Amino acid sequence: MMIVFWLVLTILFIIFATAKLKWHPFLVLILSAFLVALFYQVPLDTVAKTISDGFGGILGYIGLVIVFGTIIGLILEKTGAAIVMAETVIKVLGKRFPTLTMSVVGMVVSIPVFCDSGFIILNSLKESMAKRLQVSSVAMSIALATGLYATHTFVPPTPGPIAAAGNLGLESNLGLVIMVGLVVTIVAVAAGWLWSNRFLNIEPDNIKDADDLAAGVPENMKSREDYAKLPSATMAFLPIVVPILLICLSSVANLPSTPFGAGTLVDIVVFIGNPLTALLIGLFLSFLLIDRGSKDKTQQISDAISQGLVVAAPILLITGAGGAFGAMLKVTPIGDYLGTTLSALGLGIFMPFIVSAALKTAQGSTTVALVTTSAMVAPLLGQIGLDSELGRVFCVMAIGAGAMTISHANDSFFWIVSQFSRMSVSQAYKAHSVATGIQGVTSIIFIWLLTLVFI
């Protein structure tokens, strides 16, 4: 019983320190690793090495992938490529189903761009569409927000799912995570879109704050009118589509049935489809978006890399600290004990979902919920029946579904959606928070059904 008590105490410490004391998740997770060592009486001479190895182990491979993905996303923001991507989706889908179009725009743009940034960038586009098509901006806002949120939570190269995949031993098979993530994302987006349609005739109730928004927009997040020249649709999509296709092709080539056969060509496909190589190719393709006529193109590339490193740094630290925390949990008896207990309860895929949802709702950060839960669940995969390659992928999806549930006042995304949509807090709870709860629950039910078929 004390085994469970110490784990619960550690989780309560993580929630209290991040949500109440506002400590940085990096520090909290590192301290949690030391607390676990103290509670479970891990030999003192192994504590520091276990934490260091856990921290370095997860970043040794995933770290560079996170950095490259972050820089690509930043360049897509700064060059207006994200806006071009959104406008291309609108042209393809047309304007017959405006909320559905907005959901798909969010889903596509959030693959390379953080959901917070994506909402700010696309806000003016969303508002102009709502006005032109005479649709409630509340419905359009929820459609956009839930589209952005789904991809942000389920599909690499977003850092959260990458870190979770790394913690669960999937760093060499991100292609499978992407493919399954896209399927689950479609279900989550559909759930959010259907909910958004409940607000088709409801207008925002906080109009007076609209004029204050411009002052709060970061400098790199502009509207379409702020760009003198925008890239073509092909150039805008290349830096993200090419890496994803390469990663997926590599995963197919690595299947036991060897569909591409064997030989040099397959070796090349596997090499360029390695997430590290694929995202490096994507990074160089993103450099092409920077205006060729600019005299200081080299400087702009250098600045983008510097800014990307600044944005990626806290994510890398949280990811590494999650790896350290997970490594410490693995050397304790908690895995065997909980695995046996949970197996008897028959929770299976719902266990990581419940833990992740509790962490997300309590402390607000989707990334922290993904990293922390994946670190905790890694030692239990065998006992809950998810120790196969596909089982681990479904576990990442279940953790992602939990990390969506729910976005409310302790989540920065909640405030971005509510403020830029001119919704009061109570209206945002009814519209946005409930939407994310529905997305999470719908997603985990769909993931559970997938496990019944494929595991």
Stockholm file with secondary structure:
# STOCKHOLM 1.0

chainA/1-455         MMIVFWLVLTILFIIFATAKLKWHPFLVLILSAFLVALFYQVPLDTVAKTISDGFGGILGYIGLVIVFGTIIGLILEKTGAAIVMAETVIKVLGKRFPTLTMSVVGMVVSIPVFCDSGFIILNSLKESMAKRLQVSSVAMSIALATGLYATHTFVPPTPGPIAAAGNLGLESNLGLVIMVGLVVTIVAVAAGWLWSNRFLNIEPDNIKDADDLAAGVPENMKSREDYAKLPSATMAFLPIVVPILLICLSSVANLPSTPFGAGTLVDIVVFIGNPLTALLIGLFLSFLLIDRGSKDKTQQISDAISQGLVVAAPILLITGAGGAFGAMLKVTPIGDYLGTTLSALGLGIFMPFIVSAALKTAQGSTTVALVTTSAMVAPLLGQIGLDSELGRVFCVMAIGAGAMTISHANDSFFWIVSQFSRMSVSQAYKAHSVATGIQGVTSIIFIWLLTLVFI
#=GR chainA/1-455 SS CHHHHHHHHHHHHHHIIIIISCCCHHHHHHHHHHHHHHHTTCCHHHHHHHHHHHHHHHHHHHHHHHHHHHHHHHHHHHTTHHHHHHHHHHHHHCSSSHHHHHHHHHHHHTTTSCHHHHHHHHHHHHHHHHHHTTCCHHHHHHHHHHHHHHHHHHSTTSHHHHHHHHHTTCTTCHHHHHHHHHHHHHHHHHHHHHHHGGGTTCCCSCGGGGGGHHHHSCTTCCCGGGCSCCCCHHHHHHHHHHHHHHHHHHHHHTSTTCTTCSSHHHHHHHHHTSHHHHHHHHHHHHHTTSCTTCTTHHHHHHHHHHHHHHHHHHHHHHHHHHHHHHHHHHTSTHHHHHHHHHHHHTCTTHHHHHHHHHHHHHHCCHHHHHHHHHHHHGGGTTTTTCCSHHHHHHHHHHHHHHTTSCCCTTSHHHHHHHHHTTCCHHHHIIIIIHHHHHHHHHHHHHHHHHHHHHC
#=GC SS_cons         CHHHHHHHHHHHHHHIIIIISCCCHHHHHHHHHHHHHHHTTCCHHHHHHHHHHHHHHHHHHHHHHHHHHHHHHHHHHHTTHHHHHHHHHHHHHCSSSHHHHHHHHHHHHTTTSCHHHHHHHHHHHHHHHHHHTTCCHHHHHHHHHHHHHHHHHHSTTSHHHHHHHHHTTCTTCHHHHHHHHHHHHHHHHHHHHHHHGGGTTCCCSCGGGGGGHHHHSCTTCCCGGGCSCCCCHHHHHHHHHHHHHHHHHHHHHTSTTCTTCSSHHHHHHHHHTSHHHHHHHHHHHHHTTSCTTCTTHHHHHHHHHHHHHHHHHHHHHHHHHHHHHHHHHHTSTHHHHHHHHHHHHTCTTHHHHHHHHHHHHHHCCHHHHHHHHHHHHGGGTTTTTCCSHHHHHHHHHHHHHHTTSCCCTTSHHHHHHHHHTTCCHHHHIIIIIHHHHHHHHHHHHHHHHHHHHHC
//
